């Protein structure tokens, strides 16, 4: 779990952040299906015990750890999140900007936010680099000292973008392992084929991580730009949380963000491996509401002609922007009762 020695103060910070991660997991781990939960916990165990990806994990060891972790969750589930200590002060755990003002110069990076189904996410890691690109501040982390079960590899807050290289690398590993069970000839197989995983797992994983981090950054930029044209989005998501409408709304915004930023850049640069990986990771909801995008991808994969895909992406930006604005209009009209109206709107406007 720790790849660099930490000072006593930093260890205290890491313990506090990890405690908040445990509280969040205690409250929200039940949202997963049993299969997904067990897979996530298995890899969480691998991270916490610092086992290599190539290391075999025994059912007995993982099982004992899982029992202990669930017992811990029962004890702390109703506890409040603890303030984060930094430079002799205490900060609200969601005050990422204030906390980072104290930690960045010390080589650490922290982030906190609310994810899908209103789950809080906390993270503390080693700051690998800080970049400023086109008005956006990008923080890239390396080793992770505290994280929760879900561990999103990329998040944006305002114009700040947090890219978690270790989480991204681990996510790729999990997807590779899942694909290897049956080795279906699908978009993931096409993406993996650009890397020599069979001969040199670690090198291939590093190469794919560095390659796909650029696509993740493009998506986060798209998220920020979508947020700029959709004022009131956060309030809407809060009011429709834990409904089908929330899942649908997030899928719409993801499509808008990718039409604005991710896909145009990948298509322009002919990033074939990243395009395959993008389509390998479309959620079922995103596929459901945008079937024509999948059709355009399949045409490109079969023919190599990317023009159809490009035209479909260009058309989709206008469509998803309009649907997003209509969703906000419905929320302004119906407030907390808007979820059913939003579901009907999206159901009637698949692309």
Secondary structure, DSSP 8 states (H G I E B T S, - for coil): ---S---HHHHHHHHHHHHHHHHHHHHHGGGS-HHHHHHHHHHHHHHHTT--TTS---HHHHHHHHHHHHHHHHHHTT-----EEETTEEE-TT-HHHHHHHHGGGTEEEEEEE-GGG-EEEEEEEEEEEEEETTEEEEEEEEEEEE-SS--SEEEETTEEEEEHHHHHHHHHHHHHHHHHH--SSHHHHHHTTS-TTT-HHHHHHHHHHHHHHHHHHHHHHHHHHHHH-TTHHHHHHHTTTSHHHHHHHHHHHHHHIIIIIHHHHHHTT-HHHHHHHHHT--HHHHHHTHHHHHHHHHHHHH---HHHHHHHHHHHHHHHHHHHHHHHHHHHHGGG-HHHHHHHHHTT--
